[in-house]
């Protein structure tokens, strides 16, 4: 189990979760696994006595290892659209049952949109029957901001989405899911919160996913050669998953109903700089090839002033430590 360097204040903030039942959809995914790690850490190290329900269509070896022989975890293997009833004692729900892998949406766009739309509706319908419900957190996406080229994306910034493009499948569906969640909050007074994730890198992430930093680490470890398909100028930011899990749980407990919060690091870095840092960590034998197949200079970095000021959250793992921890873990578990 991963260690979380929680402060006394953070532990105190989580006290409201003691002896509660929590449900996570998408429980076997990257975010679900890290939230499970954190909640089980609170049980094991802080005696929180949380009962955790995890819903997912598929499992992985890592996921099964984490929940094996745990009396405090109940795994429900099901498509979220097919669940007809949630356990009656649930107090908190984190809806994270989708993947941002654009290959899925391009290969199966109609089904993908239905999973997000119908899945979210089914979650919300099931919450209406929970007498002990305290909060529902919907994991949305930073992609809902659309065509914004910015180093400082705030929660009320929105750009256009090209509905004629297949690339709009995921962000359009996520926008709809947010709107639907807000409609249920308005109509049924459901205590809902939106969280908009940006980019992460860390243990349990699939290095074969179609994201630059994943591919850089995979290729550096396996082939000693990092290929940058474009010019290396696009700027992104990366959050380590221990911060990610603590932030999500803090927002779940302390976030204001009806609010939306960005989730990610506000420290932007170009893809070329990321590649150079990975090279330094892995070793000088790594080569970097910039192929210049496009001239993009896009920026996609969140402003996190809202969550910092309202909830007192900060980034505790910087980009250098994020890459070092990630590379060390992948070096031991991926190769």
KEKE-3310 file (N, C-alpha, C; in steps of 0.2 Angstrom, whole numbers, plus 5000, padded with zeros to 4 digits):
npx = (5004:5002:5010:5003:5007:4999:4993:4990:4979:4973:4969:4960:4950:4945:4938:4924:4921:4922:4916:4907:4899:4905:4904:4911:4911:4918:4929:4940:4948:4962:4960:4950:4958:4968:4960:4955:4966:4969:4958:4958:4970:4967:4958:4967:4977:4972:4960:4947:4936:4929:4917:4919:4912:4915:4912:4914:4917:4927:4942:4959:4975:4982:4972:4964:4973:4975:4962:4961:4956:4950:4940:4933:4930:4919:4916:4908:4905:4900:4892:4890:4878:4869:4866:4854:4851:4858:4868:4859:4864:4873:4883:4892:4896:4907:4908:4916:4917:4922:4934:4947:4953:4956:4955:4946:4934:4934:4934:4922:4911:4897:4892:4901:4898:4885:4888:4894:4883:4870:4875:4879:4866:4860:4867:4863:4849:4849:4854:4843:4836:4843:4844:4853:4862:4875:4884:4887:4900:4904:4915:4921:4929:4944:4943:4931:4932:4935:4940:4952:4966:4977:4987:4981:4968:4952:4938:4926:4929:4926:4928:4925:4917:4920:4907:4906:4917:4925:4933:4926:4918:4920:4922:4910:4901:4904:4902:4888:4885:4889:4879:4867:4869:4869:4855:4848:4852:4846:4832:4830:4836:4849:4864:4877:4893:4905:4920:4935:4946:4963:4979:4988:5002:5009:5011:5001:4996:4993:5005:5004:4994:4988:4996:5007:5018:5017:5020:5033:5040:5038:5045:5058:5062:5061:5066:5076:5075:5067:5053:5047:5033:5028:5033:5038:5034:5021:5012:5009:5003:5007:5000:5004:4998:4995:4993:4982:4972:4970:4966:4953:4946:4946:4938:4926:4922:4923:4920:4909:4892:4885:4896:4911:4927:4943:4956:4972:4989:4996:5007:5015:5023:5034:5033:5045:5053:5049:5053:5067:5069:5065:5075:5086:5083:5082:5094:5109:5110:5099:5091:5084:5072:5065:5052:5045:5032:5021:5016:5011:5008:5001:4993:4988:4983:4978:4970:4971:4967:4955:4952:4963:4961:4948:4948:4961:4970:4985:4999:5009:5019:5031:5035:5048:5049:5038:5040:5052:5047:5037:5044:5053:5044:5038:5049:5051:5040:5034:5043)
npy = (4994:5011:5025:5039:5056:5063:5078:5083:5092:5088:5075:5077:5084:5074:5067:5066:5056:5044:5028:5028:5023:5022:5024:5020:5023:5016:5010:5001:5009:5021:5032:5027:5017:5024:5032:5021:5016:5027:5028:5015:5016:5026:5018:5008:5015:5025:5021:5022:5015:5014:5008:5002:5002:4996:4999:4992:4988:4980:4971:4972:4965:4972:4979:4969:4963:4974:4974:4961:4950:4959:4964:4976:4980:4980:4973:4976:4969:4976:4984:5002:5007:4997:4994:4993:4996:5005:5001:5003:5011:5020:5035:5043:5047:5044:5047:5040:5033:5032:5033:5043:5040:5043:5035:5025:5032:5036:5024:5018:5027:5030:5021:5025:5038:5035:5027:5037:5047:5039:5032:5041:5046:5035:5033:5045:5043:5032:5037:5045:5037:5035:5037:5042:5049:5061:5067:5069:5067:5071:5066:5075:5082:5091:5093:5098:5112:5115:5123:5131:5139:5140:5145:5146:5141:5144:5140:5146:5148:5145:5137:5134:5119:5108:5101:5094:5086:5071:5071:5078:5070:5064:5076:5083:5074:5074:5087:5087:5077:5085:5095:5087:5082:5094:5098:5088:5091:5103:5100:5089:5092:5086:5084:5089:5089:5095:5090:5093:5085:5086:5083:5068:5058:5043:5029:5014:5019:5016:5014:5013:5021:5034:5046:5059:5060:5048:5039:5044:5040:5026:5023:5028:5019:5007:5007:5016:5028:5043:5049:5063:5068:5080:5097:5099:5110:5112:5115:5107:5101:5091:5081:5072:5056:5054:5067:5070:5060:5065:5078:5075:5068:5078:5088:5081:5080:5093:5102:5114:5112:5112:5118:5119:5112:5114:5101:5097:5101:5117:5121:5123:5115:5112:5099:5096:5099:5091:5078:5080:5080:5067:5060:5064:5058:5044:5041:5046:5039:5039:5044:5059:5062:5074:5075:5085:5084:5091:5109:5113:5124:5123:5127:5120:5121:5121:5134:5135:5142:5144:5131:5131:5143:5141:5128:5126:5118:5112:5109:5096:5087:5090:5093:5087:5077:5070:5064:5057:5048:5041:5036:5027:5018:5013:5007:4996:4989:4989:4985)
npz = (5000:4996:5004:5012:5015:5025:5033:5050:5049:5037:5040:5050:5043:5035:5045:5045:5037:5044:5049:5038:5023:5007:4989:4974:4957:4942:4949:4947:4938:4935:4943:4952:4958:4965:4974:4981:4987:4996:5004:5010:5017:5026:5034:5038:5045:5052:5058:5052:5048:5037:5025:5009:4993:4977:4960:4944:4927:4922:4928:4935:4937:4947:4953:4958:4967:4977:4983:4988:5000:5009:5021:5021:5009:4995:4980:4965:4950:4936:4922:4923:4919:4921:4934:4946:4959:4973:4987:5003:5013:5009:5010:5003:4986:4973:4956:4944:4932:4918:4904:4898:4886:4870:4859:4862:4860:4847:4840:4845:4845:4848:4858:4867:4871:4876:4887:4896:4896:4899:4909:4919:4921:4927:4939:4946:4947:4955:4967:4972:4980:4992:5009:5017:5010:5008:4999:4982:4970:4954:4942:4930:4917:4911:4898:4894:4893:4880:4865:4871:4872:4884:4898:4910:4914:4920:4931:4925:4912:4895:4879:4862:4855:4842:4835:4823:4823:4827:4838:4847:4854:4867:4876:4874:4878:4892:4895:4894:4904:4915:4915:4916:4929:4936:4933:4940:4953:4954:4952:4961:4972:4975:4982:4974:4966:4955:4948:4938:4930:4925:4919:4923:4930:4935:4946:4942:4931:4913:4903:4889:4885:4875:4877:4879:4889:4895:4885:4883:4894:4894:4882:4884:4895:4889:4876:4875:4869:4865:4857:4850:4843:4838:4838:4851:4858:4864:4880:4895:4911:4926:4938:4953:4958:4972:4977:4969:4973:4987:4985:4978:4988:4998:4992:4990:5003:5009:4998:4991:4988:4971:4966:4955:4952:4947:4944:4946:4941:4942:4936:4922:4908:4895:4882:4877:4887:4897:4891:4892:4906:4909:4902:4909:4921:4918:4911:4903:4891:4884:4870:4862:4850:4840:4830:4822:4816:4817:4821:4833:4846:4858:4874:4889:4904:4920:4930:4947:4958:4964:4971:4979:4987:4993:4999:5004:4997:4990:4979:4982:4977:4967:4949:4946:4956:4954:4941:4944:4954:4947:4936:4943:4949:4937:4931:4939:4939:4926:4915)
capx = (5000:5006:5010:5001:5009:4993:4994:4984:4973:4969:4966:4954:4945:4942:4935:4917:4920:4923:4910:4902:4899:4907:4903:4915:4910:4925:4933:4946:4952:4967:4958:4947:4963:4971:4955:4954:4972:4969:4953:4960:4975:4963:4955:4972:4982:4968:4954:4941:4931:4925:4915:4920:4909:4918:4909:4918:4915:4933:4947:4966:4979:4984:4966:4962:4978:4973:4956:4961:4956:4948:4933:4930:4928:4914:4917:4902:4907:4894:4892:4886:4871:4864:4865:4847:4850:4864:4867:4855:4868:4879:4883:4896:4897:4912:4906:4922:4916:4924:4941:4948:4957:4952:4955:4940:4929:4935:4932:4916:4908:4890:4892:4905:4893:4880:4891:4894:4876:4866:4879:4878:4859:4858:4870:4859:4843:4850:4855:4837:4833:4848:4842:4859:4867:4878:4887:4889:4905:4905:4922:4920:4935:4946:4942:4925:4933:4935:4946:4955:4974:4978:4991:4978:4961:4948:4932:4921:4931:4923:4929:4920:4919:4918:4903:4907:4923:4924:4936:4921:4914:4922:4921:4903:4897:4906:4898:4881:4885:4889:4873:4862:4870:4866:4848:4846:4853:4840:4825:4829:4840:4854:4870:4882:4899:4909:4928:4937:4953:4968:4983:4992:5006:5011:5009:4995:4994:4995:5010:5002:4989:4990:4997:5015:5022:5016:5024:5040:5043:5039:5050:5065:5064:5061:5070:5081:5074:5061:5051:5042:5030:5028:5039:5040:5032:5015:5013:5004:5005:5006:4999:5005:4991:4994:4990:4975:4967:4969:4962:4947:4943:4945:4933:4921:4920:4922:4918:4902:4887:4884:4902:4915:4934:4949:4960:4978:4994:4996:5014:5016:5030:5033:5034:5052:5056:5047:5057:5074:5069:5065:5081:5091:5082:5084:5101:5112:5110:5093:5091:5077:5071:5060:5051:5042:5026:5016:5019:5007:5011:4995:4994:4982:4985:4972:4971:4969:4966:4948:4952:4968:4958:4942:4949:4967:4974:4992:5003:5015:5024:5033:5036:5054:5048:5032:5043:5056:5043:5034:5049:5055:5039:5037:5055:5051:5033:5032:5048)
capy = (5000:5017:5029:5046:5060:5067:5082:5082:5095:5084:5069:5080:5086:5068:5063:5065:5049:5039:5024:5029:5019:5026:5020:5023:5020:5016:5008:4998:5013:5024:5037:5023:5013:5028:5033:5015:5016:5032:5026:5009:5019:5029:5013:5004:5019:5030:5017:5026:5010:5015:5002:5004:4999:4998:4996:4992:4982:4975:4971:4971:4961:4977:4981:4963:4963:4979:4973:4955:4948:4965:4964:4983:4982:4976:4974:4974:4969:4978:4991:5006:5008:4991:4994:4995:4999:5006:4999:5008:5014:5024:5042:5047:5043:5047:5044:5041:5027:5033:5033:5049:5038:5045:5029:5022:5036:5036:5017:5016:5034:5030:5017:5029:5043:5032:5025:5043:5050:5035:5030:5046:5047:5029:5035:5050:5040:5028:5041:5047:5032:5035:5042:5044:5052:5067:5071:5066:5070:5069:5067:5077:5083:5098:5094:5102:5119:5116:5126:5136:5139:5144:5143:5148:5140:5145:5136:5149:5148:5139:5138:5131:5112:5107:5095:5090:5082:5065:5072:5081:5064:5064:5082:5085:5069:5076:5093:5084:5074:5090:5098:5083:5082:5100:5097:5084:5095:5108:5097:5084:5095:5082:5088:5087:5093:5094:5090:5093:5083:5088:5078:5065:5053:5040:5022:5011:5022:5012:5018:5012:5026:5039:5053:5060:5059:5040:5036:5046:5036:5019:5022:5029:5014:5001:5008:5021:5033:5047:5052:5069:5068:5087:5101:5099:5116:5112:5115:5104:5101:5084:5080:5065:5054:5055:5074:5069:5057:5069:5083:5073:5067:5084:5091:5077:5082:5101:5106:5117:5109:5116:5121:5115:5113:5111:5096:5097:5106:5124:5122:5121:5113:5110:5092:5095:5100:5084:5073:5081:5078:5060:5058:5065:5053:5037:5041:5050:5035:5040:5049:5062:5064:5079:5074:5091:5082:5097:5115:5115:5127:5124:5127:5117:5121:5124:5139:5131:5147:5142:5126:5133:5148:5139:5122:5126:5113:5114:5104:5094:5084:5094:5089:5083:5072:5067:5060:5052:5043:5038:5032:5022:5013:5009:5003:4990:4985:4989:4981)
capz = (5000:4996:5010:5011:5020:5027:5039:5055:5047:5032:5043:5053:5038:5033:5050:5043:5033:5048:5049:5033:5017:5001:4983:4969:4951:4939:4954:4945:4934:4938:4949:4957:4962:4970:4979:4985:4991:5001:5009:5014:5021:5032:5038:5041:5049:5056:5060:5050:5048:5031:5020:5002:4987:4970:4954:4938:4922:4922:4934:4933:4942:4952:4957:4962:4973:4982:4987:4990:5008:5012:5023:5021:5002:4991:4973:4961:4943:4932:4918:4928:4916:4922:4941:4948:4966:4977:4994:5006:5018:5006:5012:4998:4979:4968:4950:4940:4927:4911:4902:4894:4881:4864:4855:4863:4858:4840:4838:4846:4848:4850:4864:4872:4873:4880:4894:4900:4897:4902:4916:4924:4923:4931:4945:4949:4948:4961:4973:4974:4985:4997:5014:5021:5006:5010:4994:4976:4966:4948:4939:4923:4913:4909:4891:4893:4892:4873:4862:4875:4872:4889:4903:4916:4913:4926:4931:4921:4905:4891:4872:4857:4853:4835:4835:4817:4823:4831:4844:4852:4857:4875:4880:4873:4883:4898:4896:4895:4911:4920:4914:4919:4936:4939:4933:4946:4959:4954:4953:4967:4978:4976:4984:4969:4965:4949:4948:4931:4930:4919:4917:4929:4929:4941:4947:4940:4924:4908:4898:4882:4884:4870:4880:4877:4895:4896:4879:4884:4900:4891:4877:4888:4899:4885:4869:4876:4863:4866:4851:4851:4836:4835:4839:4858:4861:4868:4887:4899:4918:4928:4945:4955:4960:4979:4977:4965:4978:4993:4983:4977:4994:5001:4988:4992:5010:5010:4993:4991:4983:4966:4963:4950:4954:4943:4947:4942:4943:4938:4934:4915:4906:4888:4881:4876:4894:4900:4888:4894:4913:4909:4900:4915:4927:4916:4910:4897:4885:4881:4864:4860:4843:4839:4823:4819:4812:4818:4823:4838:4852:4862:4881:4892:4911:4924:4936:4953:4963:4967:4976:4984:4992:4996:5002:5006:4994:4987:4976:4987:4974:4961:4943:4946:4960:4950:4936:4947:4957:4942:4932:4947:4949:4931:4930:4943:4937:4919:4911)
cpx = (5004:5005:5007:5003:5004:4995:4989:4978:4969:4966:4959:4948:4941:4938:4927:4916:4920:4916:4905:4903:4900:4906:4907:4914:4917:4930:4940:4950:4958:4965:4955:4952:4966:4966:4955:4960:4972:4964:4955:4966:4972:4960:4961:4976:4978:4962:4948:4935:4926:4923:4915:4916:4912:4914:4913:4916:4921:4937:4954:4969:4980:4978:4964:4967:4977:4967:4956:4960:4954:4941:4929:4929:4923:4915:4911:4904:4901:4895:4887:4879:4866:4863:4858:4846:4857:4863:4864:4859:4873:4878:4887:4897:4902:4910:4912:4922:4917:4931:4942:4952:4953:4951:4948:4934:4928:4933:4925:4912:4901:4889:4896:4901:4888:4882:4891:4887:4872:4869:4878:4871:4857:4861:4865:4852:4843:4851:4849:4834:4838:4846:4847:4864:4869:4881:4888:4894:4905:4912:4920:4927:4937:4945:4936:4926:4934:4941:4949:4963:4976:4983:4987:4970:4957:4941:4926:4923:4929:4925:4924:4922:4916:4914:4903:4913:4922:4928:4932:4917:4914:4920:4913:4899:4898:4902:4890:4880:4885:4882:4867:4863:4867:4858:4845:4847:4847:4833:4824:4833:4846:4860:4876:4887:4902:4917:4930:4944:4957:4972:4987:4997:5009:5009:5002:4992:4996:4999:5009:4996:4992:4992:5005:5019:5022:5021:5032:5044:5043:5045:5057:5067:5065:5066:5076:5081:5067:5059:5046:5039:5030:5034:5041:5037:5026:5016:5007:5007:5003:5005:5001:4999:4990:4991:4983:4970:4965:4964:4954:4943:4941:4939:4926:4918:4919:4920:4910:4898:4885:4890:4906:4922:4938:4953:4966:4983:4994:5003:5015:5023:5029:5035:5041:5056:5055:5052:5064:5074:5069:5072:5086:5090:5084:5091:5103:5111:5104:5093:5084:5077:5064:5058:5047:5036:5021:5019:5015:5011:5006:4997:4987:4984:4980:4974:4968:4968:4960:4949:4958:4965:4953:4944:4956:4972:4980:4995:5009:5020:5025:5034:5042:5052:5043:5036:5048:5052:5040:5039:5052:5050:5038:5043:5055:5045:5031:5037:5047)
cpy = (5006:5022:5036:5050:5065:5072:5081:5086:5091:5078:5071:5082:5079:5064:5062:5059:5043:5035:5025:5024:5024:5021:5024:5019:5020:5014:5005:5002:5017:5028:5032:5019:5018:5030:5027:5015:5021:5030:5020:5011:5022:5024:5009:5008:5023:5027:5021:5021:5012:5009:5005:5000:5001:4995:4997:4987:4977:4976:4971:4967:4966:4978:4975:4962:4968:4977:4966:4954:4954:4964:4971:4985:4977:4977:4972:4975:4970:4984:4995:5008:5002:4990:4997:4997:4999:5003:5005:5013:5019:5031:5046:5043:5047:5043:5045:5035:5029:5034:5039:5047:5039:5040:5026:5026:5036:5030:5015:5022:5034:5027:5021:5034:5041:5030:5032:5046:5045:5032:5035:5047:5041:5030:5040:5047:5036:5031:5044:5043:5031:5040:5045:5048:5059:5071:5066:5070:5067:5071:5069:5077:5090:5099:5098:5109:5120:5119:5132:5135:5143:5141:5144:5147:5140:5141:5139:5151:5143:5142:5134:5123:5111:5100:5091:5086:5076:5066:5076:5076:5065:5071:5084:5080:5071:5082:5091:5081:5079:5093:5094:5083:5089:5101:5093:5087:5100:5105:5093:5086:5090:5086:5086:5092:5091:5094:5089:5091:5085:5082:5075:5060:5050:5032:5020:5014:5017:5016:5017:5017:5031:5046:5053:5058:5051:5037:5038:5041:5029:5018:5023:5023:5007:5001:5013:5027:5036:5050:5057:5070:5075:5091:5102:5105:5116:5111:5112:5104:5094:5084:5073:5063:5054:5062:5073:5066:5061:5075:5081:5072:5073:5088:5088:5079:5089:5105:5109:5114:5114:5119:5116:5117:5110:5106:5095:5101:5112:5126:5119:5120:5110:5102:5091:5095:5093:5079:5074:5079:5071:5057:5059:5060:5046:5036:5044:5045:5036:5046:5052:5064:5068:5078:5080:5089:5087:5103:5117:5118:5128:5124:5124:5116:5124:5129:5135:5136:5146:5137:5127:5138:5145:5133:5122:5121:5116:5108:5102:5090:5087:5090:5085:5077:5067:5062:5055:5046:5038:5033:5026:5016:5009:5005:4997:4986:4985:4985:4974)
cpz = (5000:5002:5008:5016:5022:5033:5044:5053:5042:5035:5047:5048:5035:5038:5049:5039:5038:5049:5044:5027:5011:4995:4978:4962:4947:4944:4952:4940:4938:4944:4954:4961:4967:4975:4984:4990:4997:5006:5013:5019:5027:5036:5042:5046:5054:5059:5059:5049:5042:5027:5013:4997:4981:4965:4948:4933:4922:4927:4931:4938:4948:4956:4961:4968:4978:4986:4990:4998:5012:5014:5023:5014:4999:4984:4969:4954:4939:4928:4923:4925:4918:4930:4943:4955:4969:4984:4998:5011:5015:5008:5006:4992:4976:4961:4945:4934:4920:4910:4898:4887:4874:4859:4856:4860:4850:4837:4839:4849:4851:4857:4869:4875:4878:4887:4898:4901:4901:4909:4921:4926:4928:4938:4949:4951:4955:4967:4976:4980:4991:5003:5018:5017:5008:5004:4988:4972:4960:4945:4932:4920:4911:4902:4889:4892:4884:4871:4865:4875:4878:4894:4910:4915:4919:4925:4927:4914:4901:4883:4868:4857:4846:4835:4828:4817:4828:4838:4849:4856:4865:4878:4879:4878:4890:4900:4898:4902:4916:4921:4917:4926:4939:4939:4939:4953:4960:4955:4959:4973:4980:4978:4980:4968:4959:4950:4941:4931:4924:4918:4923:4926:4935:4941:4945:4933:4919:4903:4891:4880:4879:4872:4880:4883:4896:4891:4880:4889:4897:4886:4880:4891:4894:4879:4870:4871:4864:4859:4852:4844:4833:4836:4846:4862:4865:4876:4890:4906:4920:4935:4947:4959:4968:4980:4974:4970:4984:4991:4981:4983:4998:4998:4990:4998:5011:5005:4993:4986:4978:4963:4959:4952:4949:4947:4943:4944:4939:4936:4927:4913:4899:4887:4880:4883:4898:4898:4891:4902:4913:4907:4906:4920:4924:4914:4903:4891:4881:4875:4864:4853:4842:4831:4819:4814:4812:4821:4829:4844:4858:4870:4884:4900:4915:4929:4942:4959:4967:4973:4981:4990:4996:5001:5005:5003:4991:4984:4980:4984:4967:4955:4943:4950:4957:4945:4939:4950:4952:4938:4937:4948:4943:4929:4934:4941:4930:4914:4912)
residu = (UNK:UNK:UNK:UNK:UNK:UNK:UNK:UNK:UNK:UNK:UNK:UNK:UNK:UNK:UNK:UNK:UNK:UNK:UNK:UNK:UNK:UNK:UNK:UNK:UNK:UNK:UNK:UNK:UNK:UNK:UNK:UNK:UNK:UNK:UNK:UNK:UNK:UNK:UNK:UNK:UNK:UNK:UNK:UNK:UNK:UNK:UNK:UNK:UNK:UNK:UNK:UNK:UNK:UNK:UNK:UNK:UNK:UNK:UNK:UNK:UNK:UNK:UNK:UNK:UNK:UNK:UNK:UNK:UNK:UNK:UNK:UNK:UNK:UNK:UNK:UNK:UNK:UNK:UNK:UNK:UNK:UNK:UNK:UNK:UNK:UNK:UNK:UNK:UNK:UNK:UNK:UNK:UNK:UNK:UNK:UNK:UNK:UNK:UNK:UNK:UNK:UNK:UNK:UNK:UNK:UNK:UNK:UNK:UNK:UNK:UNK:UNK:UNK:UNK:UNK:UNK:UNK:UNK:UNK:UNK:UNK:UNK:UNK:UNK:UNK:UNK:UNK:UNK:UNK:UNK:UNK:UNK:UNK:UNK:UNK:UNK:UNK:UNK:UNK:UNK:UNK:UNK:UNK:UNK:UNK:UNK:UNK:UNK:UNK:UNK:UNK:UNK:UNK:UNK:UNK:UNK:UNK:UNK:UNK:UNK:UNK:UNK:UNK:UNK:UNK:UNK:UNK:UNK:UNK:UNK:UNK:UNK:UNK:UNK:UNK:UNK:UNK:UNK:UNK:UNK:UNK:UNK:UNK:UNK:UNK:UNK:UNK:UNK:UNK:UNK:UNK:UNK:UNK:UNK:UNK:UNK:UNK:UNK:UNK:UNK:UNK:UNK:UNK:UNK:UNK:UNK:UNK:UNK:UNK:UNK:UNK:UNK:UNK:UNK:UNK:UNK:UNK:UNK:UNK:UNK:UNK:UNK:UNK:UNK:UNK:UNK:UNK:UNK:UNK:UNK:UNK:UNK:UNK:UNK:UNK:UNK:UNK:UNK:UNK:UNK:UNK:UNK:UNK:UNK:UNK:UNK:UNK:UNK:UNK:UNK:UNK:UNK:UNK:UNK:UNK:UNK:UNK:UNK:UNK:UNK:UNK:UNK:UNK:UNK:UNK:UNK:UNK:UNK:UNK:UNK:UNK:UNK:UNK:UNK:UNK:UNK:UNK:UNK:UNK:UNK:UNK:UNK:UNK:UNK:UNK:UNK:UNK:UNK:UNK:UNK:UNK:UNK:UNK:UNK:UNK:UNK:UNK:UNK:UNK:UNK:UNK:UNK:UNK:UNK:UNK:UNK:UNK:UNK:UNK:UNK:UNK:UNK:UNK:UNK:UNK:UNK:UNK:UNK:UNK:UNK:UNK:UNK:UNK:UNK:UNK:UNK:UNK:UNK:UNK:UNK:UNK:UNK:UNK:UNK:UNK)
# end
